[in-house]
Amino acid sequence: MFFERIYERGLAQASYLIGCQATGEAIVIDPKRDIDAYLELAKRERLRITHITETHIHADYLSGSLELANATNAKVFLSDEGGSEWKYQFEHIGLKDGDIITVGNIKLKVVHTPGHTPEHISFILTDTPASPEPVMIFTGDFVFVGDVGRPDLLEKAAGIEGSMIDSAKQLFGSLKKFKSLPDHLQVWPGHGAGSACGKSLGAVPSSTIGYEKLSNWILKINDEETFVQSLLDGQPEPPKYFSMMKKLNKVGPKILGNVKLPSRLNINQIKEAITKKYQVVDARDKSSFALKHISGSLNISGNNAFSNWAGWILDYSVPLVLIASDEKIDALNKALIRIGMDNLIGYYNDVDSLEESGISIGAVNLLEASDLDIQNSNNVLIDVRSYTEFELGKIPGAINIHTGYLENNLDTIPKDKKVIVYCGSGDRSAIAASFLLKNGFKNVQNLNGGINKWIREGYKIEKPVKEVLVSSQ
């Protein structure tokens, strides 16, 4: 048997290619949308991708199943569990609990594991030439290393009111089934640390059922009511784009055919994009953006979190231009494609030349901790971290508006005062500062180094009063 994990750090997403070397057949589980890694791997190992499957309708990235099927003519096997509302709406071979997918000498048994989503399935793999006993379970977003999939996304991201309690109870039942499986089974999940699909995912790629029963915090809770309350408490805010991913993955994403490198635009094209009010995203680091940027552009640094924040902040329906280096544009383009953002028309790589051409240039004042006057009533101090981070401690006087919820709370922020934003180290607050400037706020400052630097320099923090938390609605 051939086995390889393909990991995409930006979304902390794992997919798997498993092949039978005797027959040359292979299956891919939970493929991402840019499929070149699977095609190159199969070619290198002299395998044919004949089967494609998914554990569930994903919320955090756009599936590559149709893309990969189009390129390989492989058959697509998808869950038909969970009821009519949770059926994929494009052609596939339906899977039910207990079904077997045969890939050469490899067998994958389908196990219905609802809770994260109603249709969620896992796959128990047996390498029949090696042993009649199963060796692996692919758990998708059901069980992670050190955590389990969150049951609140249907309510918080997809808007299905009142579903999170029932989903948590379903998950509790699914875990009973999980804990009854052999301890030696290797656990290969769909996500690692950094994913928004859970709250305490481990960074180790895999585990075993036996070890998870010993170490996974939530598997140790045997009372259903305590389990539900503990699991739902403190889940991170689901990014805004999750609802879009659910819809697109259910009906079937558009097939790209191939991923083309975006065009490098000229100055006149940049001017036209600004005139037409296209989205301009500056993917440089926060310091470069603060020093000089196109007025009205958004700063989403091109690091591992780029996909996540692009999905939080950007509009799928408005054309997009990137400010980025030639070296980074391919990776950034793929990061957008993975969340279904196909509206990128091109990029530009030299802000200095734009300034010389007469395009309006702005800047952001990076405020040092020593210059922050927390007693000044003319300042509005906004902590743009998650509410779970905020509740652990804040700079005195700060209110909490998560970066992704600023759009819904713009009318609560006075424009006649100085607005100071901060996060952990400055990246999220750089996004927030650029968003506020784009939306008409004139006096915006970003606390350099965030609350982490504030603490390192010896300044005090305090626990917040619940009433100062600002609603996401």
C-alpha positions as CSV (number, residue, x, y, z in Angstrom):
1,M,0.0,0.0,0.0
2,F,1.1,3.5,-0.8
3,F,0.1,6.3,1.6
4,E,0.8,10.0,1.7
5,R,-0.7,13.0,3.6
6,I,-0.9,16.2,1.6
7,Y,-1.1,19.2,4.0
8,E,-2.0,22.7,3.2
9,R,-0.8,25.0,6.0
10,G,-2.9,28.1,5.1
11,L,-6.1,26.2,6.0
12,A,-4.5,23.6,8.2
13,Q,-6.1,21.1,5.9
14,A,-5.1,17.5,5.3
15,S,-6.0,15.3,2.4
16,Y,-4.8,11.8,1.6
17,L,-3.7,9.8,-1.4
18,I,-3.8,6.0,-0.8
19,G,-2.8,3.6,-3.6
20,C,-2.7,-0.2,-4.2
21,Q,0.7,-0.8,-5.7
22,A,-0.4,-4.2,-7.0
23,T,-3.1,-2.9,-9.3
24,G,-2.0,0.8,-9.7
25,E,-5.3,2.2,-8.4
26,A,-5.5,5.0,-6.0
27,I,-8.1,7.0,-4.0
28,V,-7.9,10.6,-2.8
29,I,-9.7,11.6,0.4
30,D,-10.8,15.2,0.9
31,P,-8.9,16.9,-2.0
32,K,-8.3,20.6,-2.1
33,R,-9.2,22.5,-5.3
34,D,-5.7,23.0,-6.7
35,I,-5.1,19.4,-7.7
36,D,-1.5,19.5,-9.1
37,A,-0.1,17.9,-5.9
38,Y,-2.2,14.8,-6.4
39,L,-1.5,14.5,-10.1
40,E,2.2,14.8,-9.6
41,L,2.3,12.4,-6.7
42,A,0.3,9.8,-8.6
43,K,2.5,10.1,-11.7
44,R,5.6,9.8,-9.5
45,E,4.3,6.6,-7.9
46,R,2.9,5.2,-11.1
47,L,-0.6,5.2,-9.8
48,R,-3.9,6.0,-11.4
49,I,-6.4,8.0,-9.4
50,T,-9.6,6.0,-9.8
51,H,-11.6,6.9,-6.7
52,I,-12.3,10.2,-5.0
53,T,-14.2,10.7,-1.8
54,E,-15.0,13.3,1.0
55,T,-15.8,12.9,4.6
56,H,-18.5,15.7,4.5
57,I,-19.6,18.9,2.9
58,H,-16.8,21.2,3.9
59,A,-17.2,24.7,5.3
60,D,-13.6,26.0,5.4
61,Y,-12.4,25.3,1.8
62,L,-13.7,24.5,-1.6
63,S,-13.5,20.9,-2.5
64,G,-11.4,19.6,-5.3
65,S,-13.4,16.4,-6.0
66,L,-15.0,17.6,-9.2
67,E,-11.8,19.2,-10.3
68,L,-9.9,16.0,-9.8
69,A,-12.6,13.9,-11.4
70,N,-12.5,16.1,-14.4
71,A,-8.8,15.6,-14.8
72,T,-8.6,11.9,-14.1
73,N,-12.1,10.4,-14.9
74,A,-12.1,8.9,-11.4
75,K,-15.4,8.0,-9.8
76,V,-16.6,10.3,-7.0
77,F,-18.0,8.6,-3.8
78,L,-19.9,10.9,-1.4
79,S,-22.1,10.6,1.7
80,D,-25.8,10.0,1.2
81,E,-26.4,10.1,5.0
82,G,-27.9,12.9,7.0
83,G,-31.2,13.3,5.2
84,S,-32.4,15.1,2.1
85,E,-31.1,18.5,3.1
86,W,-27.5,17.2,3.3
87,K,-27.2,15.4,0.0
88,Y,-24.7,16.6,-2.6
89,Q,-26.5,18.0,-5.6
90,F,-24.2,16.8,-8.4
91,E,-23.5,13.3,-9.8
92,H,-21.8,10.9,-7.4
93,I,-21.9,7.4,-6.0
94,G,-23.8,7.5,-2.7
95,L,-22.3,6.1,0.5
96,K,-24.2,4.7,3.5
97,D,-23.0,3.4,6.8
98,G,-21.3,0.0,6.3
99,D,-20.6,0.4,2.6
100,I,-17.2,-0.6,1.3
101,I,-15.1,1.2,-1.2
102,T,-12.6,-1.2,-2.9
103,V,-9.4,0.3,-4.4
104,G,-7.4,-2.7,-5.7
105,N,-6.5,-4.7,-2.6
106,I,-7.4,-1.8,-0.2
107,K,-10.8,-1.7,1.5
108,L,-12.4,1.4,3.1
109,K,-15.4,0.8,5.2
110,V,-17.8,3.7,5.6
111,V,-18.9,4.7,9.1
112,H,-21.6,7.4,9.6
113,T,-20.2,9.8,12.2
114,P,-22.6,12.7,12.5
115,G,-22.2,15.7,14.9
116,H,-19.9,18.1,13.1
117,T,-22.4,17.8,10.2
118,P,-25.4,15.4,9.8
119,E,-23.9,13.7,6.7
120,H,-20.4,13.3,8.0
121,I,-18.7,9.9,7.4
122,S,-15.4,8.4,8.3
123,F,-13.4,5.6,6.5
124,I,-11.8,2.6,8.2
125,L,-9.0,1.3,6.0
126,T,-7.8,-2.3,5.7
127,D,-4.7,-3.2,3.7
128,T,-5.9,-6.8,2.9
129,P,-2.5,-8.2,1.7
130,A,-0.9,-7.1,5.0
131,S,-3.7,-8.1,7.4
132,P,-7.4,-8.8,7.7
133,E,-7.4,-6.3,10.6
134,P,-8.0,-2.6,9.8
135,V,-5.1,-0.2,10.2
136,M,-6.3,3.4,9.8
137,I,-9.4,5.5,10.2
138,F,-9.8,8.8,8.3
139,T,-11.9,11.0,10.5
140,G,-12.3,14.2,8.6
141,D,-13.7,16.8,10.9
142,F,-15.1,14.2,13.4
143,V,-12.1,13.5,15.6
144,F,-8.9,15.5,15.5
145,V,-5.6,15.0,17.4
146,G,-6.5,16.3,20.8
147,D,-10.0,17.6,19.9
148,V,-13.2,16.9,18.0
149,G,-15.0,18.8,15.3
150,R,-17.2,21.7,16.4
151,P,-21.0,21.1,16.3
152,D,-22.0,24.7,16.1
153,L,-21.1,25.6,12.5
154,L,-24.5,24.8,11.1
155,E,-26.0,27.4,13.4
156,K,-23.3,30.0,13.4
157,A,-22.1,29.8,9.8
158,A,-25.0,28.2,7.9
159,G,-27.7,30.0,9.9
160,I,-29.7,26.8,10.9
161,E,-31.2,28.1,14.1
162,G,-31.2,25.8,17.1
163,S,-29.0,23.1,15.6
164,M,-25.9,23.2,17.7
165,I,-27.3,21.4,20.8
166,D,-28.7,18.5,18.7
167,S,-25.5,18.3,16.7
168,A,-23.4,18.2,19.9
169,K,-25.6,15.3,21.1
170,Q,-25.2,13.5,17.8
171,L,-21.4,13.9,18.2
172,F,-21.6,12.5,21.7
173,G,-23.2,9.4,20.2
174,S,-20.7,9.1,17.3
175,L,-17.8,9.2,19.8
176,K,-19.2,6.2,21.6
177,K,-18.9,4.3,18.3
178,F,-15.4,5.7,17.9
179,K,-14.2,4.7,21.3
180,S,-15.4,1.1,20.7
181,L,-13.0,0.7,17.8
182,P,-9.7,-1.1,18.2
183,D,-7.1,1.0,20.1
184,H,-4.4,0.3,17.5
185,L,-6.2,2.1,14.7
186,Q,-4.3,5.1,13.4
187,V,-6.3,8.3,13.4
188,W,-5.8,10.5,10.4
189,P,-7.9,13.7,10.6
190,G,-8.9,16.4,8.1
191,H,-7.3,19.3,10.0
192,G,-4.4,20.2,12.2
193,A,-3.6,23.1,14.6
194,G,-4.7,26.5,13.3
195,S,-8.0,25.3,11.8
196,A,-11.2,27.1,12.8
197,C,-13.1,23.7,12.8
198,G,-12.2,23.1,16.4
199,K,-10.8,25.0,19.4
200,S,-7.7,23.0,20.5
201,L,-6.5,20.9,17.6
202,G,-3.0,19.4,18.1
203,A,-0.1,20.0,15.7
204,V,0.9,16.3,15.5
205,P,-0.3,14.9,12.1
206,S,-1.9,11.7,13.5
207,S,-2.7,9.6,16.5
208,T,-4.3,6.3,17.5
209,I,-7.7,5.6,19.0
210,G,-6.1,4.3,22.1
211,Y,-4.0,7.4,22.6
212,E,-7.0,9.8,21.9
213,K,-9.0,8.0,24.6
214,L,-6.1,8.7,27.0
215,S,-5.3,12.2,26.0
216,N,-8.2,13.9,24.2
217,W,-9.9,16.2,26.6
218,I,-13.4,15.9,25.3
219,L,-13.3,12.1,25.0
220,K,-12.8,11.9,28.8
221,I,-16.3,13.4,29.4
222,N,-18.9,10.7,29.7
223,D,-21.9,12.7,30.8
224,E,-23.8,14.0,27.8
225,E,-25.0,17.3,29.3
226,T,-21.5,18.1,30.5
227,F,-20.1,17.1,27.1
228,V,-22.4,19.4,25.2
229,Q,-21.8,22.4,27.5
230,S,-18.0,21.9,27.5
231,L,-17.7,21.4,23.8
232,L,-19.8,24.5,22.8
233,D,-18.1,26.8,25.3
234,G,-15.3,28.9,23.8
235,Q,-15.5,27.8,20.2
236,P,-13.7,30.4,17.9
237,E,-15.7,32.7,15.6
238,P,-16.4,31.0,12.3
239,P,-15.1,33.0,9.3
240,K,-17.8,34.7,7.3
241,Y,-17.0,32.7,4.1
242,F,-17.9,29.4,5.7
243,S,-21.5,29.7,4.6
244,M,-20.4,30.3,1.0
245,M,-18.3,27.2,1.1
246,K,-21.1,25.1,2.4
247,K,-23.4,26.2,-0.4
248,L,-20.8,25.8,-3.2
249,N,-19.6,22.4,-2.0
250,K,-23.1,21.1,-1.8
251,V,-24.1,22.2,-5.4
252,G,-20.7,21.5,-6.9
253,P,-17.8,24.0,-7.3
254,K,-17.0,25.4,-10.8
255,I,-14.4,23.4,-12.6
256,L,-11.3,25.5,-13.4
257,G,-9.5,23.0,-15.7
258,N,-6.2,24.4,-14.7
259,V,-4.8,27.1,-12.5
260,K,-3.3,30.0,-14.5
261,L,-0.8,32.5,-13.1
262,P,-2.5,35.9,-12.8
263,S,-1.5,38.7,-15.1
264,R,0.8,41.5,-14.0
265,L,-1.1,44.7,-14.5
266,N,0.2,48.0,-15.8
267,I,-0.3,51.3,-14.1
268,N,-3.2,52.3,-16.3
269,Q,-5.0,49.0,-15.4
270,I,-4.4,49.7,-11.7
271,K,-5.9,53.2,-12.1
272,E,-8.9,51.7,-13.9
273,A,-9.4,49.2,-11.1
274,I,-9.3,52.0,-8.5
275,T,-11.8,54.1,-10.6
276,K,-14.2,51.1,-10.9
277,K,-13.9,50.5,-7.1
278,Y,-12.5,47.0,-7.5
279,Q,-11.1,45.4,-4.3
280,V,-7.4,46.2,-3.9
281,V,-5.6,43.9,-1.4
282,D,-2.1,44.6,-0.4
283,A,-0.5,41.3,0.6
284,R,2.8,42.8,1.8
285,D,3.7,42.7,5.5
286,K,2.1,45.2,7.9
287,S,5.2,47.4,8.3
288,S,5.5,47.9,4.5
289,F,1.8,48.6,4.2
290,A,1.9,51.1,7.1
291,L,4.7,53.0,5.5
292,K,3.0,53.3,2.1
293,H,0.0,51.9,0.3
294,I,-2.7,52.6,-2.2
295,S,-5.4,54.6,-0.4
296,G,-8.4,52.5,0.2
297,S,-6.6,49.2,-0.2
298,L,-6.9,46.4,2.4
299,N,-3.8,44.9,4.1
300,I,-4.1,41.1,4.3
301,S,-0.5,39.9,4.8
302,G,0.4,37.0,2.5
303,N,1.2,34.5,5.2
304,N,-0.4,31.2,6.2
305,A,-3.6,33.0,7.4
306,F,-4.2,34.7,4.0
307,S,-7.0,32.4,2.9
308,N,-8.8,32.7,6.2
309,W,-8.8,36.5,6.3
310,A,-9.5,36.9,2.6
311,G,-12.7,34.9,3.3
312,W,-13.5,37.0,6.3
313,I,-13.1,40.4,4.6
314,L,-13.5,40.2,0.8
315,D,-16.5,40.3,-1.4
316,Y,-16.9,37.3,-3.8
317,S,-18.9,39.4,-6.3
318,V,-16.4,42.3,-6.8
319,P,-13.2,42.0,-9.0
320,L,-10.0,41.8,-7.0
321,V,-6.5,43.2,-7.5
322,L,-3.5,42.1,-5.5
323,I,-0.4,44.1,-4.5
324,A,2.3,41.4,-4.2
325,S,5.7,40.3,-5.3
326,D,6.2,38.1,-8.4
327,E,7.5,35.4,-6.1
328,K,4.3,35.2,-4.0
329,I,1.6,35.6,-6.6
330,D,1.2,32.0,-7.5
331,A,0.8,30.9,-3.8
332,L,-1.6,33.8,-3.1
333,N,-3.7,33.0,-6.2
334,K,-4.0,29.3,-5.1
335,A,-4.9,30.5,-1.6
336,L,-7.8,32.4,-3.0
337,I,-8.9,29.6,-5.3
338,R,-9.0,27.2,-2.3
339,I,-11.9,29.3,-0.9
340,G,-13.6,29.7,-4.2
341,M,-12.5,33.3,-4.7
342,D,-12.1,33.3,-8.5
343,N,-12.4,37.1,-9.0
344,L,-8.7,37.9,-9.1
345,I,-8.0,39.9,-12.3
346,G,-4.3,40.5,-11.8
347,Y,-1.6,42.0,-9.6
348,Y,1.0,44.7,-9.3
349,N,4.3,44.6,-7.5
350,D,5.7,48.1,-7.0
351,V,3.9,50.7,-4.8
352,D,6.7,53.3,-5.3
353,S,6.0,53.5,-9.1
354,L,2.3,53.9,-8.3
355,E,3.0,56.9,-6.2
356,E,5.0,58.5,-9.0
357,S,2.1,58.0,-11.4
358,G,-0.2,60.2,-9.3
359,I,-2.2,57.4,-7.5
360,S,-3.3,58.4,-4.0
361,I,-1.0,56.9,-1.4
362,G,-1.8,56.5,2.3
363,A,-0.1,55.4,5.5
364,V,-0.9,54.0,8.9
365,N,0.6,55.3,12.1
366,L,2.1,52.5,14.2
367,L,1.6,53.5,17.8
368,E,4.1,52.4,20.4
369,A,2.9,51.1,23.8
370,S,4.7,53.9,25.6
371,D,2.7,56.5,23.6
372,L,-0.7,54.9,24.2
373,D,-2.8,57.1,26.7
374,I,-5.5,54.8,28.0
375,Q,-7.0,57.6,30.0
376,N,-7.6,59.9,26.9
377,S,-11.4,60.2,26.3
378,N,-10.7,61.2,22.7
379,N,-9.3,57.7,22.0
380,V,-11.3,54.6,21.1
381,L,-9.3,51.5,21.9
382,I,-10.5,48.4,20.0
383,D,-9.3,44.9,20.7
384,V,-9.8,43.0,17.4
385,R,-8.9,39.5,18.7
386,S,-11.4,36.7,19.3
387,Y,-13.7,37.0,22.3
388,T,-12.0,34.0,23.9
389,E,-8.6,35.8,23.7
390,F,-10.2,39.0,24.9
391,E,-11.8,37.3,28.0
392,L,-8.3,36.2,29.1
393,G,-7.1,39.8,29.4
394,K,-7.2,43.1,27.7
395,I,-5.6,46.5,27.7
396,P,-7.6,48.7,30.1
397,G,-10.3,50.7,28.4
398,A,-10.5,48.4,25.3
399,I,-13.7,47.1,23.8
400,N,-13.8,43.9,21.7
401,I,-14.8,43.9,18.1
402,H,-13.4,40.9,16.2
403,T,-11.7,42.0,13.0
404,G,-14.2,40.0,11.0
405,Y,-17.1,41.7,12.6
406,L,-16.0,45.3,12.1
407,E,-18.3,45.6,9.0
408,N,-21.3,44.9,11.2
409,N,-20.3,47.4,13.8
410,L,-19.0,50.5,11.9
411,D,-21.9,52.7,13.2
412,T,-20.9,52.0,16.8
413,I,-17.4,53.5,16.3
414,P,-17.2,57.3,16.5
415,K,-15.5,58.9,13.5
416,D,-14.6,62.1,15.4
417,K,-12.2,60.3,17.7
418,K,-8.8,58.6,17.3
419,V,-9.4,54.9,16.8
420,I,-6.6,52.6,18.0
421,V,-6.7,48.9,17.2
422,Y,-4.6,46.1,18.5
423,C,-4.5,42.3,18.4
424,G,-1.9,39.8,19.6
425,S,1.1,40.9,17.6
426,G,-0.2,43.3,14.9
427,D,-1.3,41.3,11.8
428,R,-5.0,41.2,12.5
429,S,-5.1,44.8,13.7
430,A,-3.3,45.8,10.4
431,I,-6.2,44.3,8.6
432,A,-8.6,46.1,10.9
433,A,-6.8,49.4,10.5
434,S,-6.9,49.2,6.7
435,F,-10.6,48.2,6.8
436,L,-11.5,51.2,8.9
437,L,-9.5,53.6,6.7
438,K,-11.2,52.2,3.6
439,N,-14.6,52.9,5.3
440,G,-14.0,56.5,6.0
441,F,-12.2,56.6,9.3
442,K,-9.4,59.3,9.1
443,N,-7.5,58.9,12.4
444,V,-6.7,55.3,12.8
445,Q,-3.6,53.9,14.5
446,N,-2.3,50.3,14.9
447,L,-0.6,49.4,18.2
448,N,2.8,48.1,17.2
449,G,3.4,44.6,18.5
450,G,-0.1,44.3,19.9
451,I,-1.0,43.2,23.4
452,N,2.0,40.8,23.5
453,K,4.4,43.7,23.2
454,W,2.3,45.7,25.7
455,I,2.7,42.9,28.3
456,R,6.5,42.4,27.5
457,E,7.1,46.1,28.2
458,G,5.5,45.8,31.6
459,Y,2.1,47.4,31.1
460,K,-0.9,46.0,32.9
461,I,-3.9,44.2,31.5
462,E,-7.3,43.5,33.0
463,K,-10.1,41.0,32.7
464,P,-13.0,42.5,30.7
465,V,-16.5,43.1,31.9
466,K,-18.9,41.0,29.8
467,E,-21.1,44.0,28.9
468,V,-18.3,45.6,26.8
469,L,-18.3,42.8,24.3
470,V,-19.7,44.1,21.0
471,S,-22.2,41.9,19.1
472,S,-21.3,40.3,15.9
473,Q,-24.7,41.0,14.5
